[in-house]
């Protein structure tokens, strides 16, 4: 069914635009023109996040922090092997995928650790990346409630993911 969904959606969009007498091509070009200043304004924020994530990962800081907090993670049901993944997931999706690949190579894809890592990567979002991307555009400066709530939701999703994988 998914093979037909996208063509039907595109066809519906063209038919609806024709009924409303909207020039689809000029609307598309107008949207593309508006995207260039958006990309230019977001670019510094994205580069900063990417550099910081690489710095944290390459310097070994993430591994060091993961080593110290692994006992606390074990208490709430997160295996210590996933600490680095849980720490980097709020910052970078690509970094998380690299760690996921390492976990698969070490523990296997069908292991408890591999299943937990898969669910964590698939269910939790990159909090700081999304915050940087969206809130930089609306010029929100006070993130006192948004970021902690998102991080708590990510931690709750991680704990629930590991709990569900325990019964699979």
Biotite code that builds the C-alpha atoms (Angstrom):
import biotite.structure as struc

atoms = struc.array([
    struc.Atom([0.000, 0.000, 0.000], chain_id="A", res_id=1, res_name="UNK", atom_name="CA", element="C"),
    struc.Atom([2.843, 2.410, 0.762], chain_id="A", res_id=2, res_name="UNK", atom_name="CA", element="C"),
    struc.Atom([4.002, 2.130, -2.852], chain_id="A", res_id=3, res_name="UNK", atom_name="CA", element="C"),
    struc.Atom([0.768, 3.809, -3.969], chain_id="A", res_id=4, res_name="UNK", atom_name="CA", element="C"),
    struc.Atom([0.444, 6.340, -1.156], chain_id="A", res_id=5, res_name="UNK", atom_name="CA", element="C"),
    struc.Atom([3.021, 8.877, -2.346], chain_id="A", res_id=6, res_name="UNK", atom_name="CA", element="C"),
    struc.Atom([1.841, 9.005, -5.995], chain_id="A", res_id=7, res_name="UNK", atom_name="CA", element="C"),
    struc.Atom([-1.771, 9.326, -4.853], chain_id="A", res_id=8, res_name="UNK", atom_name="CA", element="C"),
    struc.Atom([-0.817, 12.129, -2.453], chain_id="A", res_id=9, res_name="UNK", atom_name="CA", element="C"),
    struc.Atom([1.065, 14.000, -5.193], chain_id="A", res_id=10, res_name="UNK", atom_name="CA", element="C"),
    struc.Atom([-1.800, 13.532, -7.651], chain_id="A", res_id=11, res_name="UNK", atom_name="CA", element="C"),
    struc.Atom([-4.296, 14.728, -5.024], chain_id="A", res_id=12, res_name="UNK", atom_name="CA", element="C"),
    struc.Atom([-2.166, 17.835, -4.403], chain_id="A", res_id=13, res_name="UNK", atom_name="CA", element="C"),
    struc.Atom([-2.115, 18.705, -8.119], chain_id="A", res_id=14, res_name="UNK", atom_name="CA", element="C"),
    struc.Atom([-5.851, 18.109, -8.518], chain_id="A", res_id=15, res_name="UNK", atom_name="CA", element="C"),
    struc.Atom([-6.655, 20.168, -5.430], chain_id="A", res_id=16, res_name="UNK", atom_name="CA", element="C"),
    struc.Atom([-4.367, 22.996, -6.586], chain_id="A", res_id=17, res_name="UNK", atom_name="CA", element="C"),
    struc.Atom([-6.027, 22.951, -10.019], chain_id="A", res_id=18, res_name="UNK", atom_name="CA", element="C"),
    struc.Atom([-9.471, 23.178, -8.405], chain_id="A", res_id=19, res_name="UNK", atom_name="CA", element="C"),
    struc.Atom([-8.324, 26.147, -6.284], chain_id="A", res_id=20, res_name="UNK", atom_name="CA", element="C"),
    struc.Atom([-6.662, 27.709, -9.346], chain_id="A", res_id=21, res_name="UNK", atom_name="CA", element="C"),
    struc.Atom([-3.189, 27.763, -7.783], chain_id="A", res_id=22, res_name="UNK", atom_name="CA", element="C"),
    struc.Atom([-0.134, 27.715, -10.034], chain_id="A", res_id=23, res_name="UNK", atom_name="CA", element="C"),
    struc.Atom([1.774, 24.802, -8.503], chain_id="A", res_id=24, res_name="UNK", atom_name="CA", element="C"),
    struc.Atom([5.069, 25.475, -10.270], chain_id="A", res_id=25, res_name="UNK", atom_name="CA", element="C"),
    struc.Atom([5.308, 29.144, -9.260], chain_id="A", res_id=26, res_name="UNK", atom_name="CA", element="C"),
    struc.Atom([4.291, 28.261, -5.683], chain_id="A", res_id=27, res_name="UNK", atom_name="CA", element="C"),
    struc.Atom([7.034, 25.638, -5.567], chain_id="A", res_id=28, res_name="UNK", atom_name="CA", element="C"),
    struc.Atom([9.622, 28.091, -6.923], chain_id="A", res_id=29, res_name="UNK", atom_name="CA", element="C"),
    struc.Atom([8.498, 30.729, -4.385], chain_id="A", res_id=30, res_name="UNK", atom_name="CA", element="C"),
    struc.Atom([8.931, 28.251, -1.537], chain_id="A", res_id=31, res_name="UNK", atom_name="CA", element="C"),
    struc.Atom([12.361, 27.236, -2.815], chain_id="A", res_id=32, res_name="UNK", atom_name="CA", element="C"),
    struc.Atom([13.435, 30.905, -2.926], chain_id="A", res_id=33, res_name="UNK", atom_name="CA", element="C"),
    struc.Atom([12.333, 31.385, 0.684], chain_id="A", res_id=34, res_name="UNK", atom_name="CA", element="C"),
    struc.Atom([14.350, 28.373, 1.799], chain_id="A", res_id=35, res_name="UNK", atom_name="CA", element="C"),
    struc.Atom([17.734, 29.869, 0.888], chain_id="A", res_id=36, res_name="UNK", atom_name="CA", element="C"),
    struc.Atom([17.733, 32.570, 3.603], chain_id="A", res_id=37, res_name="UNK", atom_name="CA", element="C"),
    struc.Atom([16.418, 29.971, 6.042], chain_id="A", res_id=38, res_name="UNK", atom_name="CA", element="C"),
    struc.Atom([19.343, 27.644, 5.353], chain_id="A", res_id=39, res_name="UNK", atom_name="CA", element="C"),
    struc.Atom([21.820, 30.514, 5.664], chain_id="A", res_id=40, res_name="UNK", atom_name="CA", element="C"),
    struc.Atom([20.378, 31.580, 9.035], chain_id="A", res_id=41, res_name="UNK", atom_name="CA", element="C"),
    struc.Atom([20.292, 28.023, 10.470], chain_id="A", res_id=42, res_name="UNK", atom_name="CA", element="C"),
    struc.Atom([23.710, 26.924, 9.205], chain_id="A", res_id=43, res_name="UNK", atom_name="CA", element="C"),
    struc.Atom([25.860, 28.380, 12.051], chain_id="A", res_id=44, res_name="UNK", atom_name="CA", element="C"),
    struc.Atom([23.708, 26.691, 14.697], chain_id="A", res_id=45, res_name="UNK", atom_name="CA", element="C"),
    struc.Atom([23.920, 23.313, 12.962], chain_id="A", res_id=46, res_name="UNK", atom_name="CA", element="C"),
    struc.Atom([27.681, 23.535, 12.467], chain_id="A", res_id=47, res_name="UNK", atom_name="CA", element="C"),
    struc.Atom([28.147, 24.369, 16.147], chain_id="A", res_id=48, res_name="UNK", atom_name="CA", element="C"),
    struc.Atom([26.133, 21.339, 17.259], chain_id="A", res_id=49, res_name="UNK", atom_name="CA", element="C"),
    struc.Atom([27.968, 19.020, 14.847], chain_id="A", res_id=50, res_name="UNK", atom_name="CA", element="C"),
    struc.Atom([31.406, 20.247, 15.956], chain_id="A", res_id=51, res_name="UNK", atom_name="CA", element="C"),
    struc.Atom([30.512, 19.876, 19.633], chain_id="A", res_id=52, res_name="UNK", atom_name="CA", element="C"),
    struc.Atom([29.230, 16.321, 19.159], chain_id="A", res_id=53, res_name="UNK", atom_name="CA", element="C"),
    struc.Atom([32.391, 15.298, 17.307], chain_id="A", res_id=54, res_name="UNK", atom_name="CA", element="C"),
    struc.Atom([34.529, 16.945, 19.975], chain_id="A", res_id=55, res_name="UNK", atom_name="CA", element="C"),
    struc.Atom([32.717, 15.114, 22.786], chain_id="A", res_id=56, res_name="UNK", atom_name="CA", element="C"),
    struc.Atom([32.912, 11.762, 20.985], chain_id="A", res_id=57, res_name="UNK", atom_name="CA", element="C"),
    struc.Atom([36.522, 11.947, 19.735], chain_id="A", res_id=58, res_name="UNK", atom_name="CA", element="C"),
    struc.Atom([37.918, 13.374, 22.972], chain_id="A", res_id=59, res_name="UNK", atom_name="CA", element="C"),
    struc.Atom([36.592, 10.408, 24.929], chain_id="A", res_id=60, res_name="UNK", atom_name="CA", element="C"),
    struc.Atom([34.533, 12.648, 27.190], chain_id="A", res_id=61, res_name="UNK", atom_name="CA", element="C"),
    struc.Atom([31.354, 10.746, 26.337], chain_id="A", res_id=62, res_name="UNK", atom_name="CA", element="C"),
    struc.Atom([32.971, 7.433, 27.281], chain_id="A", res_id=63, res_name="UNK", atom_name="CA", element="C"),
    struc.Atom([34.305, 8.882, 30.522], chain_id="A", res_id=64, res_name="UNK", atom_name="CA", element="C"),
    struc.Atom([30.916, 10.292, 31.535], chain_id="A", res_id=65, res_name="UNK", atom_name="CA", element="C"),
    struc.Atom([29.212, 7.035, 30.507], chain_id="A", res_id=66, res_name="UNK", atom_name="CA", element="C"),
    struc.Atom([31.590, 5.090, 32.747], chain_id="A", res_id=67, res_name="UNK", atom_name="CA", element="C"),
    struc.Atom([30.729, 7.244, 35.773], chain_id="A", res_id=68, res_name="UNK", atom_name="CA", element="C"),
    struc.Atom([26.955, 7.250, 35.311], chain_id="A", res_id=69, res_name="UNK", atom_name="CA", element="C"),
    struc.Atom([26.540, 3.611, 34.277], chain_id="A", res_id=70, res_name="UNK", atom_name="CA", element="C"),
    struc.Atom([25.709, 2.474, 37.852], chain_id="A", res_id=71, res_name="UNK", atom_name="CA", element="C"),
    struc.Atom([22.826, 4.978, 37.983], chain_id="A", res_id=72, res_name="UNK", atom_name="CA", element="C"),
    struc.Atom([21.622, 3.845, 34.560], chain_id="A", res_id=73, res_name="UNK", atom_name="CA", element="C"),
    struc.Atom([21.728, 0.214, 35.688], chain_id="A", res_id=74, res_name="UNK", atom_name="CA", element="C"),
    struc.Atom([19.446, 1.100, 38.610], chain_id="A", res_id=75, res_name="UNK", atom_name="CA", element="C"),
    struc.Atom([16.768, 2.463, 36.283], chain_id="A", res_id=76, res_name="UNK", atom_name="CA", element="C"),
    struc.Atom([17.055, -0.434, 33.839], chain_id="A", res_id=77, res_name="UNK", atom_name="CA", element="C"),
    struc.Atom([19.390, 0.884, 31.149], chain_id="A", res_id=78, res_name="UNK", atom_name="CA", element="C"),
    struc.Atom([22.291, -1.490, 30.428], chain_id="A", res_id=79, res_name="UNK", atom_name="CA", element="C"),
    struc.Atom([25.701, 0.073, 31.003], chain_id="A", res_id=80, res_name="UNK", atom_name="CA", element="C"),
    struc.Atom([26.702, -0.801, 27.421], chain_id="A", res_id=81, res_name="UNK", atom_name="CA", element="C"),
    struc.Atom([24.160, 1.751, 26.201], chain_id="A", res_id=82, res_name="UNK", atom_name="CA", element="C"),
    struc.Atom([25.297, 4.701, 28.317], chain_id="A", res_id=83, res_name="UNK", atom_name="CA", element="C"),
    struc.Atom([27.299, 6.380, 25.561], chain_id="A", res_id=84, res_name="UNK", atom_name="CA", element="C"),
    struc.Atom([24.380, 5.981, 23.142], chain_id="A", res_id=85, res_name="UNK", atom_name="CA", element="C"),
    struc.Atom([21.936, 7.458, 25.649], chain_id="A", res_id=86, res_name="UNK", atom_name="CA", element="C"),
    struc.Atom([24.274, 10.401, 26.271], chain_id="A", res_id=87, res_name="UNK", atom_name="CA", element="C"),
    struc.Atom([24.903, 11.230, 22.609], chain_id="A", res_id=88, res_name="UNK", atom_name="CA", element="C"),
    struc.Atom([21.386, 10.595, 21.256], chain_id="A", res_id=89, res_name="UNK", atom_name="CA", element="C"),
    struc.Atom([20.024, 13.995, 22.401], chain_id="A", res_id=90, res_name="UNK", atom_name="CA", element="C"),
    struc.Atom([22.857, 15.699, 20.499], chain_id="A", res_id=91, res_name="UNK", atom_name="CA", element="C"),
    struc.Atom([23.333, 13.824, 17.232], chain_id="A", res_id=92, res_name="UNK", atom_name="CA", element="C"),
    struc.Atom([21.420, 11.303, 15.190], chain_id="A", res_id=93, res_name="UNK", atom_name="CA", element="C"),
    struc.Atom([24.442, 10.435, 13.031], chain_id="A", res_id=94, res_name="UNK", atom_name="CA", element="C"),
    struc.Atom([26.655, 9.967, 16.078], chain_id="A", res_id=95, res_name="UNK", atom_name="CA", element="C"),
    struc.Atom([23.988, 7.707, 17.550], chain_id="A", res_id=96, res_name="UNK", atom_name="CA", element="C"),
    struc.Atom([23.915, 5.640, 14.376], chain_id="A", res_id=97, res_name="UNK", atom_name="CA", element="C"),
    struc.Atom([27.701, 5.219, 14.568], chain_id="A", res_id=98, res_name="UNK", atom_name="CA", element="C"),
    struc.Atom([27.409, 4.016, 18.168], chain_id="A", res_id=99, res_name="UNK", atom_name="CA", element="C"),
    struc.Atom([24.507, 1.754, 17.154], chain_id="A", res_id=100, res_name="UNK", atom_name="CA", element="C"),
    struc.Atom([26.724, 0.205, 14.482], chain_id="A", res_id=101, res_name="UNK", atom_name="CA", element="C"),
    struc.Atom([29.440, -0.399, 17.099], chain_id="A", res_id=102, res_name="UNK", atom_name="CA", element="C"),
    struc.Atom([26.869, -2.025, 19.392], chain_id="A", res_id=103, res_name="UNK", atom_name="CA", element="C"),
    struc.Atom([25.675, -4.281, 16.577], chain_id="A", res_id=104, res_name="UNK", atom_name="CA", element="C"),
    struc.Atom([29.259, -5.290, 15.780], chain_id="A", res_id=105, res_name="UNK", atom_name="CA", element="C"),
    struc.Atom([30.033, -6.066, 19.410], chain_id="A", res_id=106, res_name="UNK", atom_name="CA", element="C"),
    struc.Atom([26.813, -7.602, 20.741], chain_id="A", res_id=107, res_name="UNK", atom_name="CA", element="C"),
    struc.Atom([24.849, -8.544, 17.621], chain_id="A", res_id=108, res_name="UNK", atom_name="CA", element="C"),
    struc.Atom([21.542, -7.274, 16.321], chain_id="A", res_id=109, res_name="UNK", atom_name="CA", element="C"),
    struc.Atom([19.400, -9.913, 18.045], chain_id="A", res_id=110, res_name="UNK", atom_name="CA", element="C"),
    struc.Atom([20.913, -9.513, 21.494], chain_id="A", res_id=111, res_name="UNK", atom_name="CA", element="C"),
    struc.Atom([19.124, -7.709, 24.309], chain_id="A", res_id=112, res_name="UNK", atom_name="CA", element="C"),
    struc.Atom([21.639, -4.839, 24.041], chain_id="A", res_id=113, res_name="UNK", atom_name="CA", element="C"),
    struc.Atom([21.163, -4.629, 20.248], chain_id="A", res_id=114, res_name="UNK", atom_name="CA", element="C"),
    struc.Atom([17.377, -4.595, 20.527], chain_id="A", res_id=115, res_name="UNK", atom_name="CA", element="C"),
    struc.Atom([17.447, -1.923, 23.242], chain_id="A", res_id=116, res_name="UNK", atom_name="CA", element="C"),
    struc.Atom([19.837, 0.214, 21.215], chain_id="A", res_id=117, res_name="UNK", atom_name="CA", element="C"),
    struc.Atom([17.633, -0.107, 18.118], chain_id="A", res_id=118, res_name="UNK", atom_name="CA", element="C"),
    struc.Atom([14.506, 0.938, 19.964], chain_id="A", res_id=119, res_name="UNK", atom_name="CA", element="C"),
    struc.Atom([16.294, 3.850, 21.668], chain_id="A", res_id=120, res_name="UNK", atom_name="CA", element="C"),
    struc.Atom([17.644, 5.171, 18.366], chain_id="A", res_id=121, res_name="UNK", atom_name="CA", element="C"),
    struc.Atom([14.271, 4.759, 16.694], chain_id="A", res_id=122, res_name="UNK", atom_name="CA", element="C"),
    struc.Atom([12.119, 6.180, 19.461], chain_id="A", res_id=123, res_name="UNK", atom_name="CA", element="C"),
    struc.Atom([14.044, 9.123, 20.888], chain_id="A", res_id=124, res_name="UNK", atom_name="CA", element="C"),
    struc.Atom([14.777, 12.340, 19.064], chain_id="A", res_id=125, res_name="UNK", atom_name="CA", element="C"),
    struc.Atom([17.861, 14.506, 18.950], chain_id="A", res_id=126, res_name="UNK", atom_name="CA", element="C"),
    struc.Atom([16.722, 17.098, 21.484], chain_id="A", res_id=127, res_name="UNK", atom_name="CA", element="C"),
    struc.Atom([19.469, 19.657, 21.049], chain_id="A", res_id=128, res_name="UNK", atom_name="CA", element="C"),
    struc.Atom([19.511, 19.378, 17.256], chain_id="A", res_id=129, res_name="UNK", atom_name="CA", element="C"),
    struc.Atom([15.751, 19.908, 17.021], chain_id="A", res_id=130, res_name="UNK", atom_name="CA", element="C"),
    struc.Atom([15.887, 22.699, 19.595], chain_id="A", res_id=131, res_name="UNK", atom_name="CA", element="C"),
    struc.Atom([18.660, 24.413, 17.681], chain_id="A", res_id=132, res_name="UNK", atom_name="CA", element="C"),
    struc.Atom([16.958, 24.016, 14.339], chain_id="A", res_id=133, res_name="UNK", atom_name="CA", element="C"),
    struc.Atom([13.430, 25.089, 15.208], chain_id="A", res_id=134, res_name="UNK", atom_name="CA", element="C"),
    struc.Atom([13.848, 27.504, 18.063], chain_id="A", res_id=135, res_name="UNK", atom_name="CA", element="C"),
    struc.Atom([16.642, 29.418, 16.332], chain_id="A", res_id=136, res_name="UNK", atom_name="CA", element="C"),
    struc.Atom([14.136, 30.389, 13.661], chain_id="A", res_id=137, res_name="UNK", atom_name="CA", element="C"),
    struc.Atom([11.517, 31.725, 16.036], chain_id="A", res_id=138, res_name="UNK", atom_name="CA", element="C"),
    struc.Atom([14.195, 33.508, 18.089], chain_id="A", res_id=139, res_name="UNK", atom_name="CA", element="C"),
    struc.Atom([13.275, 31.806, 21.371], chain_id="A", res_id=140, res_name="UNK", atom_name="CA", element="C"),
    struc.Atom([15.979, 32.583, 23.889], chain_id="A", res_id=141, res_name="UNK", atom_name="CA", element="C"),
    struc.Atom([14.524, 31.183, 27.113], chain_id="A", res_id=142, res_name="UNK", atom_name="CA", element="C"),
    struc.Atom([14.594, 27.410, 26.916], chain_id="A", res_id=143, res_name="UNK", atom_name="CA", element="C"),
    struc.Atom([14.275, 26.883, 30.658], chain_id="A", res_id=144, res_name="UNK", atom_name="CA", element="C"),
    struc.Atom([11.308, 24.529, 30.391], chain_id="A", res_id=145, res_name="UNK", atom_name="CA", element="C"),
    struc.Atom([11.536, 23.139, 26.844], chain_id="A", res_id=146, res_name="UNK", atom_name="CA", element="C"),
    struc.Atom([14.944, 21.460, 26.994], chain_id="A", res_id=147, res_name="UNK", atom_name="CA", element="C"),
    struc.Atom([14.612, 19.835, 30.453], chain_id="A", res_id=148, res_name="UNK", atom_name="CA", element="C"),
    struc.Atom([11.132, 18.514, 29.578], chain_id="A", res_id=149, res_name="UNK", atom_name="CA", element="C"),
    struc.Atom([12.448, 17.084, 26.307], chain_id="A", res_id=150, res_name="UNK", atom_name="CA", element="C"),
    struc.Atom([15.408, 15.463, 28.080], chain_id="A", res_id=151, res_name="UNK", atom_name="CA", element="C"),
    struc.Atom([13.133, 13.939, 30.741], chain_id="A", res_id=152, res_name="UNK", atom_name="CA", element="C"),
    struc.Atom([10.849, 12.598, 28.000], chain_id="A", res_id=153, res_name="UNK", atom_name="CA", element="C"),
    struc.Atom([13.883, 11.141, 26.214], chain_id="A", res_id=154, res_name="UNK", atom_name="CA", element="C"),
    struc.Atom([15.075, 9.442, 29.400], chain_id="A", res_id=155, res_name="UNK", atom_name="CA", element="C"),
    struc.Atom([11.584, 8.087, 30.065], chain_id="A", res_id=156, res_name="UNK", atom_name="CA", element="C"),
    struc.Atom([11.419, 6.760, 26.496], chain_id="A", res_id=157, res_name="UNK", atom_name="CA", element="C"),
    struc.Atom([14.798, 5.129, 26.947], chain_id="A", res_id=158, res_name="UNK", atom_name="CA", element="C"),
    struc.Atom([13.817, 3.426, 30.202], chain_id="A", res_id=159, res_name="UNK", atom_name="CA", element="C"),
    struc.Atom([10.525, 2.210, 28.731], chain_id="A", res_id=160, res_name="UNK", atom_name="CA", element="C"),
    struc.Atom([12.336, 0.990, 25.596], chain_id="A", res_id=161, res_name="UNK", atom_name="CA", element="C"),
    struc.Atom([14.715, -1.122, 27.662], chain_id="A", res_id=162, res_name="UNK", atom_name="CA", element="C"),
    struc.Atom([11.839, -2.405, 29.786], chain_id="A", res_id=163, res_name="UNK", atom_name="CA", element="C"),
    struc.Atom([9.849, -3.462, 26.725], chain_id="A", res_id=164, res_name="UNK", atom_name="CA", element="C"),
    struc.Atom([12.884, -5.116, 25.128], chain_id="A", res_id=165, res_name="UNK", atom_name="CA", element="C"),
    struc.Atom([13.409, -7.151, 28.292], chain_id="A", res_id=166, res_name="UNK", atom_name="CA", element="C"),
    struc.Atom([10.093, -8.922, 27.595], chain_id="A", res_id=167, res_name="UNK", atom_name="CA", element="C"),
    struc.Atom([10.702, -9.502, 23.887], chain_id="A", res_id=168, res_name="UNK", atom_name="CA", element="C"),
])
